[in-house]
Amino acid sequence: MRIYVAGPYTKGDTVRNVRDALHAAEILLGMGHVPYVPHLTMFWHLVFPHAVGFWYDYDLRWLEVCDAVYRLPGESVGADNEIVRARELGLPVYEGILDVPPADK
């Protein structure tokens, strides 16, 4: 599955939040999935800054082509909105890594 990794970005330590998202992505990859980590646009934003609304819209476009969402713990307005959109699209939302089924290989 293409799994969107949703979680805190600016709330708390941004670098730690990106690391946590990458850690989850590595586990999902090891399970045979293809994770999408929106946190990585941080690097794009450093070179070509855009308003936060641009990034929210950009991320939602990627979410629409994913098969599921993995929600990291922590407070996040953006991630909460991504979960709302995922549910509107009928996508499964996993809140624990053990809840994510392994990929069919």
N, CA, C and O atoms as CSV, one atom per row, in Angstrom:
chain,resi,resn,atom,element,x,y,z
A,1,MET,N,N,0.833,-1.193,0.000
A,1,MET,CA,C,0.000,0.000,0.000
A,1,MET,C,C,0.873,1.251,0.000
A,1,MET,O,O,1.978,1.262,0.543
A,2,ARG,N,N,0.364,2.272,-0.604
A,2,ARG,CA,C,0.956,3.607,-0.469
A,2,ARG,C,C,0.348,4.198,0.799
A,2,ARG,O,O,-0.855,4.455,0.857
A,3,ILE,N,N,1.170,4.409,1.794
A,3,ILE,CA,C,0.677,4.872,3.091
A,3,ILE,C,C,1.198,6.274,3.391
A,3,ILE,O,O,2.404,6.517,3.426
A,4,TYR,N,N,0.262,7.178,3.604
A,4,TYR,CA,C,0.551,8.567,3.955
A,4,TYR,C,C,0.855,8.629,5.451
A,4,TYR,O,O,0.064,8.151,6.264
A,5,VAL,N,N,1.981,9.207,5.815
A,5,VAL,CA,C,2.368,9.327,7.223
A,5,VAL,C,C,1.947,10.711,7.720
A,5,VAL,O,O,2.537,11.721,7.335
A,6,ALA,N,N,0.931,10.750,8.572
A,6,ALA,CA,C,0.401,12.008,9.109
A,6,ALA,C,C,0.829,12.150,10.565
A,6,ALA,O,O,0.772,11.192,11.336
A,7,GLY,N,N,1.252,13.341,10.929
A,7,GLY,CA,C,1.633,13.563,12.313
A,7,GLY,C,C,2.098,14.982,12.536
A,7,GLY,O,O,2.147,15.781,11.601
A,8,PRO,N,N,2.439,15.298,13.771
A,8,PRO,CA,C,2.892,16.650,14.092
A,8,PRO,C,C,4.096,17.060,13.248
A,8,PRO,O,O,4.959,16.248,12.916
A,9,TYR,N,N,4.120,18.331,12.918
A,9,TYR,CA,C,5.266,18.892,12.198
A,9,TYR,C,C,5.803,20.101,12.973
A,9,TYR,O,O,6.948,20.083,13.425
A,10,THR,N,N,4.993,21.140,13.127
A,10,THR,CA,C,5.478,22.359,13.783
A,10,THR,C,C,5.238,22.371,15.284
A,10,THR,O,O,5.894,23.130,15.998
A,11,LYS,N,N,4.331,21.566,15.778
A,11,LYS,CA,C,4.048,21.535,17.227
A,11,LYS,C,C,5.176,20.792,17.927
A,11,LYS,O,O,5.402,19.610,17.665
A,12,GLY,N,N,5.880,21.476,18.812
A,12,GLY,CA,C,7.025,20.861,19.471
A,12,GLY,C,C,8.285,21.058,18.640
A,12,GLY,O,O,8.457,22.086,17.985
A,13,ASP,N,N,9.157,20.070,18.675
A,13,ASP,CA,C,10.445,20.111,17.985
A,13,ASP,C,C,10.282,19.596,16.554
A,13,ASP,O,O,10.060,18.405,16.340
A,14,THR,N,N,10.392,20.493,15.587
A,14,THR,CA,C,10.179,20.132,14.183
A,14,THR,C,C,11.144,19.033,13.733
A,14,THR,O,O,10.733,18.103,13.038
A,15,VAL,N,N,12.394,19.124,14.111
A,15,VAL,CA,C,13.378,18.124,13.692
A,15,VAL,C,C,13.018,16.754,14.271
A,15,VAL,O,O,13.101,15.743,13.574
A,16,ARG,N,N,12.628,16.723,15.514
A,16,ARG,CA,C,12.219,15.455,16.134
A,16,ARG,C,C,10.967,14.898,15.441
A,16,ARG,O,O,10.849,13.689,15.241
A,17,ASN,N,N,10.044,15.779,15.081
A,17,ASN,CA,C,8.833,15.334,14.398
A,17,ASN,C,C,9.147,14.720,13.036
A,17,ASN,O,O,8.556,13.712,12.650
A,18,VAL,N,N,10.082,15.334,12.312
A,18,VAL,CA,C,10.490,14.775,11.019
A,18,VAL,C,C,11.178,13.428,11.241
A,18,VAL,O,O,10.919,12.473,10.509
A,19,ARG,N,N,12.046,13.348,12.236
A,19,ARG,CA,C,12.705,12.084,12.545
A,19,ARG,C,C,11.689,10.995,12.884
A,19,ARG,O,O,11.823,9.863,12.422
A,20,ASP,N,N,10.680,11.322,13.682
A,20,ASP,CA,C,9.649,10.348,14.056
A,20,ASP,C,C,8.883,9.865,12.828
A,20,ASP,O,O,8.566,8.681,12.711
A,21,ALA,N,N,8.587,10.789,11.913
A,21,ALA,CA,C,7.882,10.415,10.678
A,21,ALA,C,C,8.751,9.490,9.828
A,21,ALA,O,O,8.251,8.521,9.257
A,22,LEU,N,N,10.040,9.782,9.740
A,22,LEU,CA,C,10.946,8.931,8.976
A,22,LEU,C,C,11.119,7.563,9.624
A,22,LEU,O,O,11.240,6.555,8.928
A,23,HIS,N,N,11.132,7.528,10.932
A,23,HIS,CA,C,11.223,6.253,11.647
A,23,HIS,C,C,10.008,5.385,11.300
A,23,HIS,O,O,10.151,4.201,10.994
A,24,ALA,N,N,8.821,5.979,11.350
A,24,ALA,CA,C,7.607,5.240,10.991
A,24,ALA,C,C,7.658,4.790,9.536
A,24,ALA,O,O,7.273,3.665,9.216
A,25,ALA,N,N,8.135,5.669,8.654
A,25,ALA,CA,C,8.224,5.327,7.234
A,25,ALA,C,C,9.155,4.149,7.004
A,25,ALA,O,O,8.878,3.288,6.169
A,26,GLU,N,N,10.257,4.108,7.741
A,26,GLU,CA,C,11.215,3.008,7.585
A,26,GLU,C,C,10.586,1.678,8.015
A,26,GLU,O,O,10.807,0.648,7.377
A,27,ILE,N,N,9.815,1.704,9.083
A,27,ILE,CA,C,9.115,0.489,9.522
A,27,ILE,C,C,8.093,0.063,8.465
A,27,ILE,O,O,8.010,-1.114,8.117
A,28,LEU,N,N,7.321,1.017,7.961
A,28,LEU,CA,C,6.324,0.703,6.929
A,28,LEU,C,C,6.991,0.152,5.677
A,28,LEU,O,O,6.487,-0.789,5.065
A,29,LEU,N,N,8.115,0.734,5.298
A,29,LEU,CA,C,8.869,0.249,4.144
A,29,LEU,C,C,9.316,-1.193,4.370
A,29,LEU,O,O,9.228,-2.029,3.470
A,30,GLY,N,N,9.792,-1.471,5.571
A,30,GLY,CA,C,10.214,-2.819,5.904
A,30,GLY,C,C,9.077,-3.826,5.874
A,30,GLY,O,O,9.301,-5.025,5.706
A,31,MET,N,N,7.853,-3.332,6.036
A,31,MET,CA,C,6.669,-4.193,5.977
A,31,MET,C,C,6.203,-4.407,4.533
A,31,MET,O,O,5.244,-5.135,4.279
A,32,GLY,N,N,6.902,-3.757,3.590
A,32,GLY,CA,C,6.563,-3.915,2.178
A,32,GLY,C,C,5.688,-2.821,1.603
A,32,GLY,O,O,5.215,-2.938,0.473
A,33,HIS,N,N,5.462,-1.746,2.371
A,33,HIS,CA,C,4.616,-0.648,1.912
A,33,HIS,C,C,5.467,0.456,1.273
A,33,HIS,O,O,6.696,0.431,1.344
A,34,VAL,N,N,4.799,1.406,0.661
A,34,VAL,CA,C,5.457,2.563,0.060
A,34,VAL,C,C,4.954,3.803,0.805
A,34,VAL,O,O,3.891,4.331,0.478
A,35,PRO,N,N,5.710,4.272,1.804
A,35,PRO,CA,C,5.250,5.418,2.582
A,35,PRO,C,C,5.497,6.747,1.874
A,35,PRO,O,O,6.474,6.918,1.144
A,36,TYR,N,N,4.579,7.679,2.113
A,36,TYR,CA,C,4.754,9.068,1.689
A,36,TYR,C,C,4.892,9.895,2.963
A,36,TYR,O,O,4.026,9.835,3.836
A,37,VAL,N,N,5.967,10.663,3.077
A,37,VAL,CA,C,6.251,11.452,4.275
A,37,VAL,C,C,6.172,12.941,3.926
A,37,VAL,O,O,7.134,13.504,3.404
A,38,PRO,N,N,5.038,13.579,4.211
A,38,PRO,CA,C,4.898,14.995,3.868
A,38,PRO,C,C,5.870,15.899,4.629
A,38,PRO,O,O,6.135,17.023,4.201
A,39,HIS,N,N,6.390,15.423,5.731
A,39,HIS,CA,C,7.341,16.199,6.522
A,39,HIS,C,C,8.589,16.568,5.714
A,39,HIS,O,O,9.259,17.555,6.015
A,40,LEU,N,N,8.892,15.777,4.698
A,40,LEU,CA,C,10.105,16.025,3.924
A,40,LEU,C,C,10.025,17.269,3.050
A,40,LEU,O,O,11.047,17.719,2.532
A,41,THR,N,N,8.833,17.835,2.874
A,41,THR,CA,C,8.745,19.097,2.138
A,41,THR,C,C,9.423,20.223,2.919
A,41,THR,O,O,9.601,21.325,2.402
A,42,MET,N,N,9.798,19.937,4.164
A,42,MET,CA,C,10.556,20.899,4.966
A,42,MET,C,C,11.788,21.378,4.187
A,42,MET,O,O,12.114,22.565,4.205
A,43,PHE,N,N,12.461,20.459,3.509
A,43,PHE,CA,C,13.670,20.811,2.776
A,43,PHE,C,C,13.356,21.670,1.550
A,43,PHE,O,O,14.097,22.598,1.227
A,44,TRP,N,N,12.271,21.357,0.883
A,44,TRP,CA,C,11.830,22.165,-0.259
A,44,TRP,C,C,11.505,23.583,0.228
A,44,TRP,O,O,11.887,24.576,-0.391
A,45,HIS,N,N,10.782,23.644,1.364
A,45,HIS,CA,C,10.374,24.934,1.915
A,45,HIS,C,C,11.577,25.791,2.316
A,45,HIS,O,O,11.511,27.018,2.242
A,46,LEU,N,N,12.662,25.164,2.735
A,46,LEU,CA,C,13.859,25.925,3.093
A,46,LEU,C,C,14.446,26.651,1.897
A,46,LEU,O,O,15.011,27.735,2.044
A,47,VAL,N,N,14.317,26.065,0.714
A,47,VAL,CA,C,14.877,26.653,-0.498
A,47,VAL,C,C,13.854,27.555,-1.203
A,47,VAL,O,O,14.192,28.636,-1.684
A,48,PHE,N,N,12.605,27.092,-1.254
A,48,PHE,CA,C,11.531,27.830,-1.910
A,48,PHE,C,C,10.332,27.920,-0.967
A,48,PHE,O,O,9.411,27.108,-1.060
A,49,PRO,N,N,10.337,28.891,-0.069
A,49,PRO,CA,C,9.251,28.995,0.909
A,49,PRO,C,C,7.899,29.289,0.250
A,49,PRO,O,O,7.803,30.045,-0.717
A,50,HIS,N,N,6.872,28.669,0.807
A,50,HIS,CA,C,5.488,28.909,0.400
A,50,HIS,C,C,4.657,29.084,1.663
A,50,HIS,O,O,5.074,28.672,2.745
A,51,ALA,N,N,3.509,29.681,1.533
A,51,ALA,CA,C,2.594,29.852,2.662
A,51,ALA,C,C,2.144,28.475,3.149
A,51,ALA,O,O,2.117,27.513,2.381
A,52,VAL,N,N,1.794,28.394,4.418
A,52,VAL,CA,C,1.391,27.119,5.005
A,52,VAL,C,C,0.201,26.512,4.264
A,52,VAL,O,O,0.114,25.291,4.133
A,53,GLY,N,N,-0.708,27.343,3.785
A,53,GLY,CA,C,-1.872,26.844,3.034
A,53,GLY,C,C,-1.466,26.113,1.767
A,53,GLY,O,O,-2.110,25.140,1.376
A,54,PHE,N,N,-0.403,26.576,1.123
A,54,PHE,CA,C,0.109,25.889,-0.063
A,54,PHE,C,C,0.498,24.464,0.289
A,54,PHE,O,O,0.142,23.525,-0.422
A,55,TRP,N,N,1.240,24.300,1.404
A,55,TRP,CA,C,1.716,22.974,1.794
A,55,TRP,C,C,0.560,22.079,2.221
A,55,TRP,O,O,0.557,20.888,1.913
A,56,TYR,N,N,-0.425,22.640,2.930
A,56,TYR,CA,C,-1.593,21.836,3.305
A,56,TYR,C,C,-2.286,21.296,2.055
A,56,TYR,O,O,-2.627,20.115,1.990
A,57,ASP,N,N,-2.493,22.166,1.066
A,57,ASP,CA,C,-3.149,21.741,-0.179
A,57,ASP,C,C,-2.303,20.721,-0.939
A,57,ASP,O,O,-2.826,19.736,-1.460
A,58,TYR,N,N,-1.022,20.959,-0.996
A,58,TYR,CA,C,-0.097,20.052,-1.678
A,58,TYR,C,C,-0.149,18.664,-1.049
A,58,TYR,O,O,-0.248,17.652,-1.744
A,59,ASP,N,N,-0.080,18.638,0.281
A,59,ASP,CA,C,-0.113,17.351,0.982
A,59,ASP,C,C,-1.430,16.621,0.769
A,59,ASP,O,O,-1.436,15.402,0.597
A,60,LEU,N,N,-2.535,17.337,0.776
A,60,LEU,CA,C,-3.834,16.689,0.563
A,60,LEU,C,C,-3.939,16.072,-0.827
A,60,LEU,O,O,-4.609,15.056,-1.009
A,61,ARG,N,N,-3.283,16.679,-1.799
A,61,ARG,CA,C,-3.282,16.089,-3.154
A,61,ARG,C,C,-2.566,14.750,-3.141
A,61,ARG,O,O,-2.998,13.811,-3.810
A,62,TRP,N,N,-1.470,14.648,-2.385
A,62,TRP,CA,C,-0.772,13.367,-2.269
A,62,TRP,C,C,-1.602,12.359,-1.490
A,62,TRP,O,O,-1.633,11.177,-1.834
A,63,LEU,N,N,-2.265,12.817,-0.457
A,63,LEU,CA,C,-3.094,11.926,0.339
A,63,LEU,C,C,-4.152,11.250,-0.540
A,63,LEU,O,O,-4.476,10.080,-0.340
A,64,GLU,N,N,-4.677,11.984,-1.498
A,64,GLU,CA,C,-5.734,11.469,-2.370
A,64,GLU,C,C,-5.289,10.305,-3.252
A,64,GLU,O,O,-6.136,9.574,-3.767
A,65,VAL,N,N,-3.997,10.115,-3.438
A,65,VAL,CA,C,-3.522,8.988,-4.252
A,65,VAL,C,C,-2.939,7.870,-3.387
A,65,VAL,O,O,-2.393,6.894,-3.901
A,66,CYS,N,N,-3.061,8.025,-2.077
A,66,CYS,CA,C,-2.593,6.979,-1.166
A,66,CYS,C,C,-3.710,5.980,-0.885
A,66,CYS,O,O,-4.886,6.248,-1.132
A,67,ASP,N,N,-3.317,4.833,-0.367
A,67,ASP,CA,C,-4.262,3.762,-0.063
A,67,ASP,C,C,-4.671,3.743,1.399
A,67,ASP,O,O,-5.684,3.139,1.751
A,68,ALA,N,N,-3.895,4.398,2.256
A,68,ALA,CA,C,-4.152,4.390,3.691
A,68,ALA,C,C,-3.351,5.518,4.336
A,68,ALA,O,O,-2.503,6.147,3.703
A,69,VAL,N,N,-3.643,5.752,5.611
A,69,VAL,CA,C,-2.925,6.764,6.387
A,69,VAL,C,C,-2.449,6.130,7.684
A,69,VAL,O,O,-3.176,5.376,8.330
A,70,TYR,N,N,-1.215,6.449,8.051
A,70,TYR,CA,C,-0.697,6.076,9.356
A,70,TYR,C,C,-0.581,7.364,10.157
A,70,TYR,O,O,0.151,8.277,9.773
A,71,ARG,N,N,-1.307,7.439,11.276
A,71,ARG,CA,C,-1.326,8.659,12.104
A,71,ARG,C,C,-0.383,8.502,13.278
A,71,ARG,O,O,-0.582,7.651,14.145
A,72,LEU,N,N,0.640,9.328,13.296
A,72,LEU,CA,C,1.561,9.370,14.423
A,72,LEU,C,C,0.884,10.061,15.602
A,72,LEU,O,O,0.012,10.907,15.404
A,73,PRO,N,N,1.272,9.714,16.816
A,73,PRO,CA,C,0.681,10.387,17.977
A,73,PRO,C,C,1.141,11.835,18.073
A,73,PRO,O,O,2.207,12.199,17.577
A,74,GLY,N,N,0.326,12.644,18.714
A,74,GLY,CA,C,0.685,14.037,18.953
A,74,GLY,C,C,-0.314,15.001,18.370
A,74,GLY,O,O,-1.036,14.695,17.421
A,75,GLU,N,N,-0.334,16.175,18.964
A,75,GLU,CA,C,-1.263,17.221,18.547
A,75,GLU,C,C,-0.823,17.823,17.218
A,75,GLU,O,O,0.339,18.188,17.037
A,76,SER,N,N,-1.787,17.921,16.280
A,76,SER,CA,C,-1.480,18.497,14.970
A,76,SER,C,C,-2.765,18.841,14.239
A,76,SER,O,O,-3.547,17.956,13.890
A,77,VAL,N,N,-2.978,20.117,14.011
A,77,VAL,CA,C,-4.153,20.550,13.257
A,77,VAL,C,C,-4.086,20.014,11.837
A,77,VAL,O,O,-5.086,19.530,11.307
A,78,GLY,N,N,-2.908,20.096,11.214
A,78,GLY,CA,C,-2.749,19.614,9.842
A,78,GLY,C,C,-3.033,18.128,9.728
A,78,GLY,O,O,-3.771,17.702,8.839
A,79,ALA,N,N,-2.449,17.328,10.629
A,79,ALA,CA,C,-2.674,15.876,10.599
A,79,ALA,C,C,-4.133,15.543,10.890
A,79,ALA,O,O,-4.692,14.625,10.290
A,80,ASP,N,N,-4.752,16.285,11.809
A,80,ASP,CA,C,-6.172,16.061,12.082
A,80,ASP,C,C,-7.007,16.312,10.827
A,80,ASP,O,O,-7.935,15.558,10.537
A,81,ASN,N,N,-6.681,17.364,10.088
A,81,ASN,CA,C,-7.398,17.652,8.838
A,81,ASN,C,C,-7.142,16.564,7.792
A,81,ASN,O,O,-8.036,16.222,7.018
A,82,GLU,N,N,-5.937,16.030,7.771
A,82,GLU,CA,C,-5.624,14.938,6.841
A,82,GLU,C,C,-6.440,13.689,7.177
A,82,GLU,O,O,-6.873,12.970,6.277
A,83,ILE,N,N,-6.647,13.431,8.457
A,83,ILE,CA,C,-7.455,12.282,8.857
A,83,ILE,C,C,-8.905,12.481,8.442
A,83,ILE,O,O,-9.549,11.545,7.970
A,84,VAL,N,N,-9.420,13.684,8.613
A,84,VAL,CA,C,-10.786,13.982,8.172
A,84,VAL,C,C,-10.906,13.710,6.677
A,84,VAL,O,O,-11.862,13.071,6.237
A,85,ARG,N,N,-9.949,14.188,5.900
A,85,ARG,CA,C,-9.998,13.981,4.444
A,85,ARG,C,C,-9.858,12.508,4.091
A,85,ARG,O,O,-10.544,12.019,3.193
A,86,ALA,N,N,-8.992,11.805,4.776
A,86,ALA,CA,C,-8.814,10.372,4.522
A,86,ALA,C,C,-10.132,9.627,4.749
A,86,ALA,O,O,-10.509,8.761,3.960
A,87,ARG,N,N,-10.812,9.968,5.816
A,87,ARG,CA,C,-12.093,9.301,6.106
A,87,ARG,C,C,-13.142,9.656,5.071
A,87,ARG,O,O,-13.964,8.813,4.710
A,88,GLU,N,N,-13.128,10.903,4.582
A,88,GLU,CA,C,-14.043,11.285,3.498
A,88,GLU,C,C,-13.785,10.439,2.253
A,88,GLU,O,O,-14.713,10.094,1.521
A,89,LEU,N,N,-12.520,10.111,2.025
A,89,LEU,CA,C,-12.136,9.306,0.861
A,89,LEU,C,C,-12.327,7.810,1.102
A,89,LEU,O,O,-12.161,7.005,0.185
A,90,GLY,N,N,-12.675,7.441,2.330
A,90,GLY,CA,C,-12.869,6.037,2.657
A,90,GLY,C,C,-11.568,5.272,2.871
A,90,GLY,O,O,-11.541,4.046,2.767
A,91,LEU,N,N,-10.493,5.992,3.167
A,91,LEU,CA,C,-9.198,5.347,3.378
A,91,LEU,C,C,-9.093,4.827,4.808
A,91,LEU,O,O,-9.579,5.474,5.735
A,92,PRO,N,N,-8.469,3.675,4.999
A,92,PRO,CA,C,-8.222,3.227,6.366
A,92,PRO,C,C,-7.195,4.132,7.040
A,92,PRO,O,O,-6.236,4.589,6.419
A,93,VAL,N,N,-7.426,4.375,8.319
A,93,VAL,CA,C,-6.510,5.183,9.131
A,93,VAL,C,C,-5.994,4.287,10.248
A,93,VAL,O,O,-6.765,3.783,11.064
A,94,TYR,N,N,-4.679,4.096,10.273
A,94,TYR,CA,C,-4.050,3.253,11.282
A,94,TYR,C,C,-3.373,4.141,12.322
A,94,TYR,O,O,-2.651,5.076,11.975
A,95,GLU,N,N,-3.609,3.845,13.590
A,95,GLU,CA,C,-3.024,4.649,14.661
A,95,GLU,C,C,-1.952,3.897,15.435
A,95,GLU,O,O,-1.309,4.468,16.315
A,96,GLY,N,N,-1.758,2.645,15.121
A,96,GLY,CA,C,-0.701,1.863,15.734
A,96,GLY,C,C,-0.008,1.039,14.661
A,96,GLY,O,O,-0.665,0.504,13.769
A,97,ILE,N,N,1.300,0.934,14.739
A,97,ILE,CA,C,2.052,0.226,13.700
A,97,ILE,C,C,1.622,-1.234,13.621
A,97,ILE,O,O,1.668,-1.835,12.548
A,98,LEU,N,N,1.208,-1.805,14.738
A,98,LEU,CA,C,0.759,-3.204,14.737
A,98,LEU,C,C,-0.598,-3.371,14.066
A,98,LEU,O,O,-0.993,-4.490,13.736
A,99,ASP,N,N,-1.316,-2.267,13.862
A,99,ASP,CA,C,-2.609,-2.317,13.178
A,99,ASP,C,C,-2.462,-2.354,11.658
A,99,ASP,O,O,-3.394,-2.735,10.950
A,100,VAL,N,N,-1.296,-1.958,11.160
A,100,VAL,CA,C,-1.063,-1.924,9.711
A,100,VAL,C,C,-0.801,-3.348,9.230
A,100,VAL,O,O,0.119,-4.008,9.713
A,101,PRO,N,N,-1.608,-3.824,8.279
A,101,PRO,CA,C,-1.362,-5.183,7.778
A,101,PRO,C,C,-0.086,-5.211,6.941
A,101,PRO,O,O,0.251,-4.225,6.286
A,102,PRO,N,N,0.620,-6.332,6.961
A,102,PRO,CA,C,1.810,-6.428,6.109
A,102,PRO,C,C,1.394,-6.418,4.640
A,102,PRO,O,O,0.285,-6.826,4.293
A,103,ALA,N,N,2.276,-5.959,3.805
A,103,ALA,CA,C,1.982,-5.912,2.363
A,103,ALA,C,C,1.923,-7.317,1.792
A,103,ALA,O,O,2.615,-8.227,2.247
A,104,ASP,N,N,1.083,-7.466,0.791
A,104,ASP,CA,C,1.055,-8.729,0.045
A,104,ASP,C,C,2.280,-8.757,-0.844
A,104,ASP,O,O,2.500,-7.837,-1.632
A,105,LYS,N,N,3.070,-9.792,-0.725
A,105,LYS,CA,C,4.286,-9.874,-1.531
A,105,LYS,C,C,4.179,-10.986,-2.538
A,105,LYS,O,O,5.110,-11.210,-3.311
